[in-house]
Amino acid sequence: MKVRIRPLAPCALVWNYPDTEPGFAALADACRAEGLALTPVTPADTGRTIASLCGGPGSASAPAIEANYPAALIMNGLDRAQLDSFLNRLRAGGVSIPLKAMVTPTNQSWTLAALLAELEQEREAFAARAAAKAAQKEQ
């Protein structure tokens, strides 16, 4: 028997970016233009895998946790050209979401909480590197 792996649905998971944000309409328009289902995720989803949030198999793999992360956008189903177009639309629409990621074969098995934690660590590392570089230039 052949096992068929169902690809994940094209989607944009949005965390901590409510529809009252000034850029939310532009985000929704960009998603429509690129064929992505815009899916708000909440603390109740933090124990679910990224794959399950994108319509794949699976359910909660860990309990939900309280998570205090900045706005995040997790995208699936875009090739490089579509991603560039999507990000350009977001910039033009004034959408400000500091944490962004693409769904990968590696991170689709992670919980939302784990991916948000990783994105925040990466953001902090980039900020520290930029600060060190700026301090080095001043010397």
C-alpha positions in Angstrom: 0.0 0.0 0.0 1.3 3.4 -0.9 1.2 6.1 1.6 0.1 9.4 0.2 1.4 12.5 2.0 -1.0 15.3 1.7 0.7 18.6 1.3 -0.1 21.3 3.7 -2.6 24.0 2.7 -1.2 27.4 1.6 -1.8 29.5 4.6 -0.6 32.5 6.7 -0.7 31.9 10.4 -0.9 35.2 12.3 0.0 35.5 15.9 -0.8 38.5 18.2 -1.9 40.8 15.3 -5.6 41.4 15.8 -7.9 42.6 13.0 -8.0 46.0 14.8 -4.3 46.7 13.8 -4.0 49.4 11.1 -2.2 47.0 8.7 -4.6 44.0 9.1 -6.6 44.9 6.0 -3.4 45.0 4.0 -2.3 41.7 5.4 -5.7 40.1 4.5 -5.5 41.6 0.9 -1.9 40.3 0.5 -3.1 36.8 1.6 -6.0 36.9 -0.9 -3.7 38.0 -3.7 -1.3 35.1 -3.1 -4.0 32.5 -2.4 -3.2 32.1 1.3 -5.8 31.3 3.9 -5.3 33.9 6.7 -5.5 32.0 10.0 -5.3 33.9 13.3 -3.7 31.7 16.0 -4.1 32.2 19.8 -2.6 30.9 23.0 -5.0 28.0 22.8 -3.1 26.9 19.7 0.4 27.0 21.2 0.4 23.2 21.8 -0.6 22.4 18.3 2.0 21.5 15.6 2.5 23.9 12.7 1.4 21.2 10.3 -1.9 20.8 12.1 -2.4 24.5 12.0 -1.9 24.5 8.3 -4.5 21.8 7.8 -2.3 18.8 8.0 -2.6 15.8 10.2 -2.1 16.0 13.9 -3.5 17.7 16.8 -2.2 19.1 20.1 1.1 17.6 20.9 1.7 19.6 24.0 -0.5 21.6 26.4 -1.3 25.2 25.5 0.9 27.7 27.3 0.8 31.4 28.0 3.0 33.0 25.4 4.0 36.6 25.4 5.6 37.0 22.0 5.4 39.9 19.6 3.3 39.6 16.4 4.4 36.8 14.1 3.5 35.6 10.6 4.2 32.0 9.6 3.7 31.3 5.9 3.2 28.1 3.9 2.8 27.5 0.2 4.7 30.3 -1.4 7.6 29.9 -3.8 10.4 32.5 -3.9 8.7 34.9 -6.3 5.4 34.7 -4.5 7.1 35.3 -1.2 8.9 38.4 -2.6 5.5 39.6 -3.9 3.8 38.9 -0.6 6.4 40.7 1.5 6.4 43.7 -0.9 2.6 43.9 -0.5 3.0 43.8 3.3 5.6 46.6 3.2 3.5 48.7 0.9 0.5 48.2 3.2 2.3 49.3 6.3 2.1 45.8 7.9 4.6 45.7 10.8 5.1 42.1 12.1 8.5 41.5 13.6 8.6 37.7 13.6 8.3 35.9 10.2 9.0 32.4 9.1 8.2 30.0 6.3 6.9 26.5 7.1 9.7 24.0 6.5 9.9 20.2 6.6 11.8 20.6 9.9 9.5 23.2 11.7 6.2 21.7 10.6 6.5 19.2 13.4 7.2 21.8 16.0 4.5 23.3 18.2 3.5 26.9 17.7 5.1 27.7 21.1 8.4 26.2 20.0 8.5 28.1 16.7 7.6 31.4 18.4 10.3 30.9 20.9 12.9 30.1 18.2 11.9 33.1 16.2 12.2 35.4 19.2 15.6 34.0 20.0 16.7 34.6 16.4 15.4 38.2 16.6 17.3 38.8 19.8 20.5 37.4 18.3 20.2 39.6 15.2 19.6 42.7 17.4 22.6 41.9 19.6 24.8 41.4 16.5 23.6 44.7 15.0 24.3 46.5 18.3 27.8 45.0 18.5 28.4 46.0 14.9 27.2 49.6 15.6 29.4 49.9 18.7 32.4 48.6 16.8 31.8 51.3 14.1 31.7 54.0 16.7 35.2 53.1 18.0 
